Amino acid sequence: MKQLPIIDRAISHGDSIAVQSDDQRLTYHDLLTRSANAAASFLDSQDDLNEKCVAFLAPNLIDYLTVQWGIWRAGGIAVPLSHFATEKELEYTLGNSEAAFVVTTREYEDQMIALCDLIKLRIIVLEDIQNASENHLPEIDPARRAMILYTSGTTSQPKGVVTSHNTIQAQIESLVEAWKWQSDDRIPLFLPLYHIHAVINIVACALWTGAEIESFPRFNLDSIFTRVAARAFTVFMAVPTIYIKMIQALESMPESERLKVLDGFAKMRLMVSGSAALPAQVYEHWKRLTGQSLLERYGMTEIGMALSNPFEGERRPGYVGQPLPGVEVRLLSEKGEEITAENESGEIQVRGPNVFLEYWNRPEATQASFRDGWFCTGDVAVLEEGYYRIMGRSSVDIIKSGGYKLSALEIESTILDHPDISECVIVGLPDETWGEVVAIATVMQPGKQLSLEELQAWCQDCLSSYKIPRRLMNLEQLPRNAMGKVTKPAVQKQFQE
């Protein structure tokens, strides 16, 4: 029987270890058996789910893969849910996706049963699935819809980003080629399994190549450092916040312990940073500590990854590199003209087999997001000496002040040079004189304090006057999302209250 490419590849990987988590070790063969049983249960005497949406809440990677692959093998569309989501957010996702039923684990059974009873939706508990004596599974055309990941919805209700099996394969193959994934790679997973960083860049790429994933329930410094010191990993992927926390922890460790961890990091073949801009200072600091040049890349839910610093060659701090294999990138000016020269900023637009199909049940939003076949990212960048540099998201990272377009990311990078500031977020606030003024929310180094006047005096030496912050707030007072970040809309809202 013809299989989906990712299933065919898993068959070829056989008894190699796919995932280990706590005391569990799952081979590729085990994953195929478990997912086939799950698929048979999901079909429930049907021949094919025929692209029905199936929502699932399973944060443990082994359970996650059992369900995700089971949905795919049954012909459904996988809709991963966040265990950090509120009941209202879950209800929205289930309703918007028109989920046929929900799959969860015993850990979340009570929570999900209460919600599914409220909205009259069938629920399957993974641990209750029986082994099937025979698995007659449908053949799946890779052109079919495969997955819906929901965007953050900072300015409106979240949109469901629909990808096909072909789209996912294109995203995987591009990264496997660019980052030289190998079957003997070993990578930790501690990022949330409803975000493209974990779903595609880590999990899908590793399983495509026959590599091994070690799954952690959450990011825990002690657990990660213990395994790094044991040289358990060859590849490491994280967000900038995690690299910042690791730097702080490493510098406070006893030297004998620190040297073992640093040696473990130094021996890795690839370390990647993404999901937010990596401050150049963090890049340089990490390189001094470990000898590793972090590889920064650029992508989003709708396109997978589009730009990347090279695996082999110069990795420039503050830049996201060049187009990945199979991906076309262009910059478009505000006048709608393609920018061919360097050093001119414009919106990043992307075209290629990696681009999503549609926003679920949002044809108007889908149409508005494309221009002549190019997806309009809403992110502004500039090409400098062959490398792209992200200036920020046009809606929140580009501050229009005094007739200038300011990059909030550039200001953040400069202010992180201040010795007393460990984290910061820059936003624009409405102002009658300037149009917008620069405001800053900070996390200070332990025991340090800083007034707005002191910060402004320091900024006089390194920032033009219109870039100097006019408002100051403590970032530690604001909630963070599952990626450890404080969103800019949350900062703007707090300033305005």
Secondary structure, 3 states (H helix, E strand, C coil): CCCCHHHHHHHHHCCCEEEEECCEEEEHHHHHHHHHHHHHHHHCCCCCCCCCEEEEECCCHHHHHHHHHHHHHHCCEEEECCCCCCHHHHHHHHHHHCCCEEEECHHHHHHHHHHHHHCCCEEEEHHHCCCCCCCCCCCCCCCCEEEEEECCCCCCCCCEEEEEHHHHHHHHHHHHHHHCCCCCCEEEECCCCCCHHHHHHHHHHHHHHCCEEEECCCCCHHHHHHHHHCCCCCEEEECHHHHHHHHHHHHCCCHHHHHHHHHHHHCCCEEEECCCCCCHHHHHHHHHHHCCCCEEEEEECCCEEEEECCCCCCCCCCCCEEECCCCEEEEECCCCCEECCCCCCEEEEEECCCCCCEECCCHHHHHHCEECCEEEEEEEEEEECCEEEEEEECCCCEEEECCEEEEHHHHHHHHCCCCCEEEEEEEEEEECCCEEEEEEEEEECCCCCCCHHHHHHHHCCCCCHHHCCCEEEEHHHCCCCCCCCCCHHHHHHHHHC
